[in-house]
Amino acid sequence: MRGYLVDTNVFLRLLTDDDAAQTPAAKNFIAKVIARKAQAYVTVPVVLELVWTLESYYELSRSDVALKLALLLNTTNLIVEKQDEIEQALEYYKNSKADFVDCYNAAFAKLNGDGNILSYDRHFDRLPGIKRSQPE
């Protein structure tokens, strides 16, 4: 891919407005991406780290994390790796108590396979399109 791989900390500045020096620069960069003056992309690990940090360090509620993640997913001209899977994971996340990594894995299984997951975690049982089984 061409352009910048944007790291988690840039999105954190953008979404939390927690640093007087770095936040304006992050906003300026994203404005350039939206205006097609810069190319940028984000990887799945960055999204996973972003969700984890917003939950654990910033202690945001699931609904607040979901809103912030939706902002990232809807940023014009920002390329999001596996965007379909992340969008499905966000739906699972908003409507369940499963953590985002498990929601992502369920979304991946649903969109790229037959929705079968081998796990001892029962929260998969409540996700639409997912069939959980355990090792025998």
Sequence and secondary structure as in RCSB ss.txt:
>XXXX:A:sequence
MRGYLVDTNVFLRLLTDDDAAQTPAAKNFIAKVIARKAQAYVTVPVVLELVWTLESYYELSRSDVALKLALLLNT
TNLIVEKQDEIEQALEYYKNSKADFVDCYNAAFAKLNGDGNILSYDRHFDRLPGIKRSQPE
>XXXX:A:secstr
  SEE  HHHHHHHHH   TTHHHHHHHHHHHHHTTSS EEE HHHHHHHHHHHHHTS   HHHHHHHHHHHHT 
TTEEETTHHHHHHHHHHHHTSSS HHHHHHHHHHHHHS SEEE S GGGGGSTT EEE   
